[in-house]
Structure formats: structure tokens, C-alpha cells
Amino acid sequence: MSLVGDILLCSGIIAYLGVFIKQYREDCVKNWMTLLDHYKIQCSPNISLEEALGNKVKIREWMIQGLPQDSFSADNAVILDNSDRWSLMIDPQMQANLWLKNRYKEHDFKVVKPTMDMTLLVRILRNAIQFGNPVIFEDATETFDPMFDPLLSKQTEKKGQE
């Protein structure tokens, strides 16, 4: 049974390797597999987030919505789906942007940019939180206003009866 080793590897990939390119991820996973072998923890020889944690129906739906049809993109989407924090996507080809817009087109999503008027930006975010609608930050800079830290780290709490 390789469940324990597979979950250890998948957890490590989600927690640490989401920001890296495919080759570096593969190298890290090979090193981790060597460590698991050293400690006599079994794992699958060709571990894949898509196979281990992915939902085939959900992944197929994502691909219909515009997610590129390669395993690296599927793994990235699985990381996004399993992350505790909001994902930052470096997307020079705008593939993730297009996919997200297609994915959320029926959910009244909003697109915000750091160049927007702060009052309008706060109003959009407040409404999105209140009604549970998605927001896509486009053209984000390296830093955000500290006012957004609780929101970006998902440190929110529900108040009221609903």
C-alpha cells in the first residue's frame, strides 16, 4: 500500500512546489521519493497530483472551460483547488486568466486592478465577500496594501445569522 507515501508527496508538492517549473518539481519529487525509500515508506513510482488528488470529472470540466490540456496545468489546477490561500498565477500567456474567466462566468465575477480607485476596489471586494462572488486581481504588483492582508490570507470570519 502506497497511500501514506503518496499523500506525503502530494502534500509536499501542494505546500512547497506550486511556484516552481515542471522540471524542478520533478527533481524535488525524485529526491523526496529517495528519502521515502530510505525510511521504508512506500509510494507510487510515478506520482501525479492529477491522479492522486484530482477528480477526473472536475479536471475534464476545467479543460472544457479552457484549462490547457497538459498534466502540468492540471496539477496546477489541483494545487489551486486544494490550497488554503488564494493563488498567485504568473500568467504571461493569459491562459490561467482565460480559464478562470470561463470557469466563473456564471458566478458574477469581478476583475480588479491595482490602478483602480481604492473606494471602488473596496466596494467591489466588500460585495464579493458578502455575496460569495469570485474576484480576479489582474496586473497585480509585487506588494498589496496591508489592508488586504486578512482577505488575501483567508483570515475572514462570518458574522450575523446567514
Buried (B, 14 or more C-beta within 10 A) or exposed (E): EBEEBBBBBBEEBBEEBBEEEBEEBEEBBEEBBEEBEEEEBEBBEEBBBBBBBBEEEEBBEBBEBBBBEEBBBBBBBBBBBBEEEEBEBEEEEEBBBBBBBBBBEEEEBBBBEBEEEEEEBBEBBEEBEEEEBBBBBEEBEEEEEEEBEEBEEEEEEEEEEE
